[in-house]
Amino acid sequence: MDATKAADAPAIGWGVIGASTIAREYMVDAIRRTGGEPLWLMSRDDTHRAGFAHELGIPQHSAELAGMLADERVKAVYVSSINSLHRPQVIKAAQAGKHILCDKPLATRAADALKMVKACDKAGVVLAVNHHFRSSPVHQTMRRMIAAGDIGEVRSLIIIHAGLLRPVLQTWRIKDPDEGAIYLDLSVHDIDLASFLLQQQPRTAIGIGDALALGDASAHDHTMYALRMSGGAFVQVNESFVTPDVESQVMAYGSEGILIASGTLAQRSTGTLVRRLRGRNEAIPLRANDIYADTVEQFLAAIEGRGEPRATGRDGLASLAGAEAVARAVKTRKSVEIKVPE
Ligand code: NDP
């Protein structure tokens, strides 16, 4: 983070759409740490919204988007409402000429996500998706090492992304099937991470899933699935909201050696990376960063024409198409071909 730049540059005006836990705990702070000034909050519930705006020091707030979108000081918006609201909010923001950082999943259906991508293209605004695992120094190093052939040809990638869903989050995400349950919560992240690490796209999905404790038959809280990737690698993923005390693992098995990332699937820059070659372990030293601020920084750079966001709208569309295919594979008990709508 370039703190000097943040202090000297004029503040970028932001609108915050959704008075959510992630906005409260991480993203409003990340916006400020990267030189932004949250000017508006849009949220539906009057009491919750007023308390949130007061707590986070956001000067203006409304249950409608109109005031925020008409305010010319607002250059960018961050969307972290419930999943099903992302589509209408992103499309309205794009039509108002605002650049958009949208939390994952981009939408609840890939067909809707495509409409959002097209609306942003048409308006000439940047659309980024908060797939923050791309910002982890461990994952970036893994991607570089895999691309450089440091473990030979990657044949399998195993992702274990499990834990106990915090009680405060055991609401719409696991109670309302239209919000996509574990598939639109964790699978989008893990499919995006697999594509990012391997630089291959998922082509086929098979899987099993169930509701063991928190969800119901139409809102699963536990899943295990496999993907065949475009370059031939196999990806195997276990995700759960109901298995406490699991440390996440991301393991790439290659023809020459393996990479093991432990504890990296988190909201802070945590975890370790080990390379094993010919039976010997080597710890790869890495410096932690601020992963959400890194995502915001890359989004701001893209607005200024310096590169692409860490995850573009099309990356968010691809991860959603993959998660949709996993959910369909679980439901139909068949292998599903993954097609990203164009
Ligand atoms: P929350 O459940 O905390 O909040 C979602 C929405 O619910 C809020 O935007 C608000 O609606 C409403 N809400 C929440 N609390 C209250 C309350 N006390 N009273 C009234 N309304 C309330 O969502 P999360 O922070 O868990 O997730 C938000 C989005 O961010 C989701 O799309 C999720 O997938 C994504 N996410 C991404 C993460 C990442 O690391 N990239 C991590 C966690 C979540 P309103 O929109 O009207 O303000």
Residues whose N, C-alpha, C, O or C-beta is under 5 A from the ligand:
A	BS01	NDP	G18 A19 S20 T21 I22 A23 M42 S43 R44 D45 H48 S80 S81 I82 N83 D103 K104 P105 N130 H132 L184
